[in-house]
């Protein structure tokens, strides 16, 4: 396995002048072109196995994540099926006893909802050392004080203890025929990620649901038609499983993929990544307050990071005021002046954070409720016959685009609901963790409302909303609704992020690439490309059965429709199974991750590194 692992990644020079990593040959005879090559065996410790980057995720050096999502993931929606056993458990119900922590495929423990401390420990390291053009015979391999004797053509594992230290490397023939020398220096970085569903990987479970082909009849034996089968009691071949099931956090999210590519492309680098992004999070409700989701998360995102970064868990840095959620009622979350908290001073930091990545702002300005208002006929508009039933629910479910724009523009009475105030508070928290603004990467939200030709989405019978027919099949996005959402919400939010005054690096090159892959994009046959398994008197239309659905298939649209999430994330009978709809697909996350990777590369990889 180590042989295959090494073969997949050639050596890259990091942190040293180009000549430093090229071994020098000293020999009493003529040189035969021998040189030392080396790599770190475990470069991505979020995955417990050092070989999992290639064995499980199947990432390859020199391949973009966009190509990987098309060529690898799209061809195998069950890529991480081996992780299913470790992911399948119930929070708080014997979880810790159901499977040993060492058997979890990652260093995230879904039972305790914390990362293993090993994720943050820099060193010791194992490096794999090889001599190129090796002659026959026995050689002594050494790295610092570590020595091993093996065949000159073998790949030898040696240990070094610390990063950022140049360890002398040598390989010399036991019979004294030659000696090759060089240096090994490991760069070890810690990346953290915060944010909402656009960072967590919402709608892209590590292991998507797998349906059986039934039921085809109702309880009384009557044959089913349409898509009502999905809301009828039926068993799944496999339930959807997540890295973190409460936050819908996935290994296919862009923070994890970007960090993984950085590790794959740089054999001398160790890339640690810890993401606390959570679906539904706001800066008030999630980053600073324990999030309102299934009761509440154990810790806020800020506190989770502080527990890692600070030695003194009560905080030692200067105090600052946060913005937090106001109340826990049934309405949409609003902000209030938060409590005074502390980060930690430089001398009290047990771990250095090298960069932070995030998306925040969408939930802070009602992005999802605005889309729900556009899609659902029982939005903010009056609907005769429905109004008495739905009016009490509207306040907590839908918002008008005008409501969002007021928060973006700061034209709201409550100062803690102004987006600029929330971003300023976020910066204070990052600073309290010792993360400099130039090491903060904010990812721009993509626009989901265009088709393949950048035309605005408009009403169509083939729109991926068949599952809504159980409630009201008139659900749709009209051209006017799309334009209003774009003009009053998406455009102003995009500009606000571009104009940030905090010195964050804005990653936005993906926005243009995704402009032709919105919710309504298709290639040639819209009906076929948006098809949902449907029944006609108990018979599957066109032979398209639930078991045929592939959640990570390659499609022109890079955003999830309600049908997509109903098929890939089904949790059981429900009235309206569309949680996660309108979010980026795994293909979109891969495209975003490529751009984040390029930004990280400029920060952490020397320009002249091969």
Secondary structure, DSSP 8 states (H G I E B T S, - for coil): -HHHHHHT------SS-GGGGS-EEE-SS-----EEEEEES-S-TTBSSTTHHHHTS---TT--HHHHIIIIITT-TTTTGGGHHHH---TTSSHHHHS-GGGSSBSEETTTTEE-GGGG----EEEEEEEET--SSEEEEEETTEEEEEETTS-EEEEE--TT--EEEEEEETTSS-EEEEEE--EEEEEEEEESHHHHTTT--SB--EE-S---B-TTS-B--BTGGGGS---EEE--B-SBTTTTB-TTSHHHHHHHHHHHH-TTEEEEEEE---TT-BTTBBTTB---SSS--SS-HHHHHHHHHBSSTT--S-EEEEEEEE--SSS--EEEEEEEEE---GGGBSS---EEEEE-STGGGTHHHHHHHHH-TTSSS--TTTHHHHHHHHHHH---HHHHHHHHHT-SSSGGG-HHHHHHHHHHHHHHTT--GGGEEEE------B-TTS-B----S-SS-GGGGGT-TT----HHHHHHHIIIIIHHHHHHHHT-SS--EEE-HHHHHTTTSSTT--SS-HHHHT----EETTEEGGG--GGG--TT---S--B--HHHHHHHH--S--S---TTTTSB-HHHHHHHHHHHHHHHHHHHS-TT--
